[in-house]
Amino acid sequence: MNMEKEALLFSIIIPIYNVEVYLPQCLDSILCQSFSDYELILVNDGSTDSSLEICQQYQEKFSQIILIEKENGGLSDARNTGLKAAKGDYIIFTDSDDYWQGKQVLEDLSKIISKTNPDIIIHEESRFFSENDMNCKYNQRFIKTKNGKFEDEIINLVYHDLYVASAWDKVIKRSILIDNQLFFPVGRKSEDIEWCGKLMHYLETFSIYSKSFYVYRQARQGSITTTVSAKHIQDVYEMVKNGLDSEKSISEILNKAIENYWACNYVVILKDFYVLSPETQKQIWDDLISWKYLLKKGRNIKVDKVMKFYKFLSFKTLIFFLNGYRLKRSLNKKRRASK
């Protein structure tokens, strides 16, 4: 008879929706880990393909798997469902079309936890375009201190794109998420932006895991991140607006880092501005103008790149230029992924 463990170190949460082609690779890459003190929570979000059957087949073979079936409610709702069911000390989110590299990821993370007990462990991803085309930016080389007080290094973490708007590049103490009710906003696109912005207020310590084990699949057919919709950009706008208007911390350093974080996401709105309808463009224009103070060198490496052009261009011309960059980058992604 299997006795349920009183405590688990990791809860790995995977929201699943119509990913039958990629799901086995994702599950295999986690279930092969050398470290066994974890639970794997699969949240089937109303899949209409064979994803549920694949989950059931794996559940029969692996005792670590907990399968939750629910009606389709979107990525945020699926993640929240998994988080509420989790029992591990640390939460790891993984998207079902991505996968891990290496069999000692959890073992390495457990060693970091035993040494420093951080609130958050940050890692970088490898970007997958095709089997022969993967890369990692590896910006952690610019960070001298790889663990310690979050406030001491947060400016550098935001600047070098290490603390970014993604849930799956962070390993987080479950108690921080549950105690502070840090759940994902339901019904929004790019919900990670708001969630990561709020999370910054509650972190005291951090560590960086050196290996880029997480493989983030680019330009996948049918992925919600492949195409940018008007709804997507409207939601980013609302999140930036709310973030800039939110209550300040007593720490000036943290306030500066949070403002820099929102500056990076402000650039996302400018880059994708022409995705919006002319009516919506007019509605948000005054706010975009009032936020121009966010375009300042030293906030983030992406903002710095924009500043190289902004000093020669008017604000309107800058937005037009960034739209061209967006189209070019999208085509390049698709080209690389098709090889």
ABEGO torsion letter per residue (X at the ends): XBBBBABBABBBBBBBBGAAAAAAAAAAAAAABABABBBBBBBBBGBABAAAAAAAAAAAABAABBBBBBBBAEAAAAAAAAAAABABABBBBBBAABBBBEAAAAAAAAAAAAAAGBABBBBBBBBBABAABBBBAGAAAABABABEBAAAAAAAAAAAGABBBBAAABBBBAAAAAAAGBBBBBGBBGAAAAAAAAAAAABABBBBBABBABBBBBGBBGBAAABBBAAAAAAAAAAAAAAAABBBBABAAAAAAAAAAAAAAAAAAAAAAAABBAAAAAAAAAAAAAAAAABBBGABAAAAAAAAAAAABBAAAAAAAAAAAAAAAAAAAAAAAAX
